[in-house]
Each structure stands twice: as structure tokens, then as C-alpha cells.
Amino acid sequence: MRHNRAQRRTRHAAGFTLLEIVLVIAILALVTALVAPNLLPAGGGALEEEADRLRQVLQLAVDEAQMSGSPLRWSAWHDRYRFERRTEARRWLPMSEAPFAPRKLDGVVLDRVLENGIEQQMAIDMQPSGEEGSRTGEEPPIGRARILPGGMVTPLDIVLRDADHPDSRRTVRLRPGPAGVVVVDPAGEGR
């Protein structure tokens, strides 16, 4: 009899019980569920990246205007935007150096530009005919912001949307002073 008990213990010690295997699988599933969202890009990756890039480049433009002492202007169309520098002849010329070079949007649309909650399109359409857009035959921008050397900016809400998912939107807020430039998610929280 003693010999049989020793053999049984050896047999049980050599393997895992079903309960142990299920417990390990449950722990692995839990860890995977917690870690995987941080490893994989979130849905709307292009939208998030473009909103964050626009936030960063607008903040750089504010810094550039302050350091150079010359005003800048941001002009936007549905599919692109550009920065312009004011010359001594009081003309706005597009900037070509990075990061202020004209940017074509891919997979993201500039849905609208709001100044104090009002779309800028109406104000742009009423500009005098001396503006660059009317001279070159280029369609008028949907929005513009002036960035002055003293840190003053045209306060704007720039609404970007995913080209493939129209309900997926991000808003980039441009404000003067310490409020600066922030990206606002759909819940209204800035980062």
C-alpha cells in the first residue's frame, strides 16, 4: 500500500490541475486587457496626431512671433493650412521653412474655424479686394488667425474631423495669454 501512495503523489505532483490552468488563463486575460490599449494606437489616430501637431505648431508660431518681433498669420482651408509672415511692405507671404511650411491634410478635414463662436467664413468673404486670395484666384480661406509679437492672438476654435468618420472630431483652441493652445476632446476637456 505504501508503494501505491508514493506513486499517486508523484503522478499528481507532475501536472497541473484544471483549476490552476484556468486561474493562469484568467490572470493572463486580465493583464492583456489592461496593457493592450496602451500598446495599440487608439481609433482616430490620424485625427489625434493632426490635432496635436496643429496645437504644437500654433504654439511654436506664438513663440516665433514673440522672439522675432514680427507678426504671423495662420490661414486655413478645408484640406490644408499655412503660416504667413508680414513683410516690411505690409504684405503677407507664405512661410516655407519647417515647421511653418504649408501643410496638406491627409485623412483629416478642417471642418470649421470659429471666432467667438461664429464661423469666420462670412468675415473673410467681406475682406477688401487687396487681400492675397483675391489677387491670385485662390479660394478664400475658411479661417485666419493673427499672431502678434506681444503674445496676442485671434482667439479661435479650430474644429478638425476625421475624413472617414464625420462624427469623430477634435477642437484646437487658440487663446491669448497663459491659456495658450490646447486640444479639446469631444467631452470638452483640454490637454
C-alpha positions as a Python dict, from the first residue, in 0.01 Angstrom:
ca = {
    (1, 'M'): (0, 0, 0),
    (2, 'R'): (275, 241, 79),
    (3, 'H'): (418, 197, -264),
    (4, 'N'): (85, 290, -428),
    (5, 'R'): (51, 615, -230),
    (6, 'A'): (400, 725, -330),
    (7, 'Q'): (320, 659, -694),
    (8, 'R'): (-4, 859, -671),
    (9, 'R'): (172, 1159, -514),
    (10, 'T'): (434, 1155, -787),
    (11, 'R'): (167, 1143, -1054),
    (12, 'H'): (-21, 1442, -904),
    (13, 'A'): (295, 1645, -848),
    (14, 'A'): (399, 1611, -1213),
    (15, 'G'): (100, 1803, -1362),
    (16, 'F'): (-132, 2098, -1305),
    (17, 'T'): (-490, 2079, -1202),
    (18, 'L'): (-764, 2222, -1420),
    (19, 'L'): (-826, 2493, -1159),
    (20, 'E'): (-462, 2609, -1176),
    (21, 'I'): (-470, 2628, -1556),
    (22, 'V'): (-798, 2824, -1559),
    (23, 'L'): (-658, 3063, -1297),
    (24, 'V'): (-343, 3131, -1503),
    (25, 'I'): (-551, 3192, -1818),
    (26, 'A'): (-777, 3433, -1628),
    (27, 'I'): (-476, 3628, -1496),
    (28, 'L'): (-322, 3648, -1846),
    (29, 'A'): (-653, 3770, -1992),
    (30, 'L'): (-681, 4039, -1724),
    (31, 'V'): (-324, 4161, -1776),
    (32, 'T'): (-372, 4166, -2154),
    (33, 'A'): (-693, 4366, -2119),
    (34, 'L'): (-513, 4625, -1906),
    (35, 'V'): (-196, 4653, -2116),
    (36, 'A'): (-320, 4617, -2477),
    (37, 'P'): (-500, 4955, -2502),
    (38, 'N'): (-174, 5132, -2415),
    (39, 'L'): (22, 4944, -2681),
    (40, 'L'): (-219, 4979, -2971),
    (41, 'P'): (-296, 5316, -3131),
    (42, 'A'): (-638, 5448, -3042),
    (43, 'G'): (-907, 5478, -3307),
    (44, 'G'): (-886, 5808, -3490),
    (45, 'G'): (-506, 5806, -3475),
    (46, 'A'): (-465, 6042, -3771),
    (47, 'L'): (-712, 6286, -3616),
    (48, 'E'): (-536, 6277, -3278),
    (49, 'E'): (-194, 6320, -3438),
    (50, 'E'): (-303, 6607, -3663),
    (51, 'A'): (-480, 6790, -3378),
    (52, 'D'): (-172, 6754, -3158),
    (53, 'R'): (58, 6862, -3442),
    (54, 'L'): (-155, 7171, -3509),
    (55, 'R'): (-151, 7255, -3138),
    (56, 'Q'): (228, 7229, -3128),
    (57, 'V'): (291, 7430, -3445),
    (58, 'L'): (49, 7706, -3335),
    (59, 'Q'): (233, 7727, -3002),
    (60, 'L'): (563, 7747, -3192),
    (61, 'A'): (417, 8026, -3407),
    (62, 'V'): (323, 8223, -3093),
    (63, 'D'): (680, 8178, -2966),
    (64, 'E'): (827, 8269, -3307),
    (65, 'A'): (624, 8592, -3328),
    (66, 'Q'): (739, 8693, -2981),
    (67, 'M'): (1107, 8613, -3046),
    (68, 'S'): (1125, 8763, -3397),
    (69, 'G'): (912, 9067, -3317),
    (70, 'S'): (715, 9027, -3639),
    (71, 'P'): (351, 8921, -3671),
    (72, 'L'): (249, 8589, -3825),
    (73, 'R'): (-80, 8479, -3974),
    (74, 'W'): (-233, 8132, -3990),
    (75, 'S'): (-467, 8070, -4287),
    (76, 'A'): (-680, 7757, -4321),
    (77, 'W'): (-877, 7580, -4592),
    (78, 'H'): (-1069, 7254, -4554),
    (79, 'D'): (-778, 7045, -4683),
    (80, 'R'): (-470, 7247, -4580),
    (81, 'Y'): (-327, 7535, -4381),
    (82, 'R'): (-25, 7762, -4395),
    (83, 'F'): (159, 8026, -4198),
    (84, 'E'): (240, 8367, -4343),
    (85, 'R'): (487, 8635, -4235),
    (86, 'R'): (423, 9006, -4281),
    (87, 'T'): (687, 9184, -4486),
    (88, 'E'): (810, 9541, -4446),
    (89, 'A'): (592, 9627, -4747),
    (90, 'R'): (295, 9516, -4531),
    (91, 'R'): (218, 9210, -4747),
    (92, 'W'): (159, 8859, -4618),
    (93, 'L'): (390, 8599, -4774),
    (94, 'P'): (365, 8223, -4713),
    (95, 'M'): (642, 8078, -4497),
    (96, 'S'): (832, 7785, -4644),
    (97, 'E'): (1065, 7679, -4362),
    (98, 'A'): (975, 7391, -4129),
    (99, 'P'): (767, 7366, -3916),
    (100, 'F'): (571, 7655, -4071),
    (101, 'A'): (572, 7526, -4429),
    (102, 'P'): (227, 7482, -4589),
    (103, 'R'): (64, 7159, -4472),
    (104, 'K'): (-174, 6941, -4676),
    (105, 'L'): (-404, 6736, -4453),
    (106, 'D'): (-436, 6363, -4514),
    (107, 'G'): (-737, 6178, -4370),
    (108, 'V'): (-838, 6485, -4168),
    (109, 'V'): (-1058, 6779, -4267),
    (110, 'L'): (-1057, 7129, -4120),
    (111, 'D'): (-1431, 7134, -4063),
    (112, 'R'): (-1470, 7493, -3949),
    (113, 'V'): (-1294, 7778, -3774),
    (114, 'L'): (-1487, 7970, -3511),
    (115, 'E'): (-1402, 8312, -3369),
    (116, 'N'): (-1611, 8384, -3059),
    (117, 'G'): (-1844, 8101, -3162),
    (118, 'I'): (-1904, 8246, -3511),
    (119, 'E'): (-1771, 8089, -3829),
    (120, 'Q'): (-1511, 8313, -3987),
    (121, 'Q'): (-1618, 8248, -4348),
    (122, 'M'): (-1855, 8547, -4355),
    (123, 'A'): (-1591, 8789, -4231),
    (124, 'I'): (-1333, 8659, -4481),
    (125, 'D'): (-1575, 8698, -4773),
    (126, 'M'): (-1619, 9066, -4687),
    (127, 'Q'): (-1245, 9149, -4693),
    (128, 'P'): (-1127, 9423, -4926),
    (129, 'S'): (-1015, 9301, -5267),
    (130, 'G'): (-649, 9377, -5188),
    (131, 'E'): (-601, 9051, -4995),
    (132, 'E'): (-377, 8785, -5147),
    (133, 'G'): (-654, 8530, -5209),
    (134, 'S'): (-850, 8760, -5437),
    (135, 'R'): (-541, 8862, -5639),
    (136, 'T'): (-416, 8508, -5704),
    (137, 'G'): (-752, 8350, -5780),
    (138, 'E'): (-712, 8122, -5479),
    (139, 'E'): (-1030, 8029, -5294),
    (140, 'P'): (-1071, 8228, -4972),
    (141, 'P'): (-966, 8052, -4652),
    (142, 'I'): (-1227, 7927, -4407),
    (143, 'G'): (-1039, 8095, -4123),
    (144, 'R'): (-744, 8308, -4024),
    (145, 'A'): (-562, 8397, -3706),
    (146, 'R'): (-319, 8680, -3646),
    (147, 'I'): (-36, 8605, -3409),
    (148, 'L'): (120, 8926, -3277),
    (149, 'P'): (465, 8973, -3119),
    (150, 'G'): (318, 9072, -2781),
    (151, 'G'): (159, 8728, -2743),
    (152, 'M'): (-184, 8840, -2858),
    (153, 'V'): (-365, 8604, -3094),
    (154, 'T'): (-701, 8587, -3263),
    (155, 'P'): (-899, 8359, -3028),
    (156, 'L'): (-1018, 8064, -3236),
    (157, 'D'): (-1175, 7722, -3205),
    (158, 'I'): (-1041, 7512, -3493),
    (159, 'V'): (-1258, 7204, -3548),
    (160, 'L'): (-1090, 6907, -3715),
    (161, 'R'): (-1277, 6594, -3816),
    (162, 'D'): (-1179, 6252, -3941),
    (163, 'A'): (-1245, 6230, -4317),
    (164, 'D'): (-1372, 5871, -4285),
    (165, 'H'): (-1567, 5915, -3960),
    (166, 'P'): (-1753, 6250, -3968),
    (167, 'D'): (-1866, 6215, -3605),
    (168, 'S'): (-1507, 6193, -3480),
    (169, 'R'): (-1388, 6548, -3406),
    (170, 'R'): (-1122, 6736, -3211),
    (171, 'T'): (-1110, 7108, -3141),
    (172, 'V'): (-786, 7304, -3114),
    (173, 'R'): (-837, 7618, -2906),
    (174, 'L'): (-610, 7915, -2966),
    (175, 'R'): (-626, 8174, -2688),
    (176, 'P'): (-411, 8472, -2588),
    (177, 'G'): (-200, 8467, -2275),
    (178, 'P'): (-142, 8171, -2046),
    (179, 'A'): (-441, 7980, -2185),
    (180, 'G'): (-228, 7925, -2496),
    (181, 'V'): (-315, 7644, -2735),
    (182, 'V'): (-497, 7327, -2626),
    (183, 'V'): (-665, 7031, -2791),
    (184, 'V'): (-1015, 6970, -2659),
    (185, 'D'): (-1163, 6623, -2682),
    (186, 'P'): (-1536, 6571, -2753),
    (187, 'A'): (-1612, 6578, -2380),
    (188, 'G'): (-1475, 6932, -2365),
    (189, 'E'): (-1161, 6850, -2166),
    (190, 'G'): (-836, 7014, -2272),
    (191, 'R'): (-490, 6867, -2277),
}
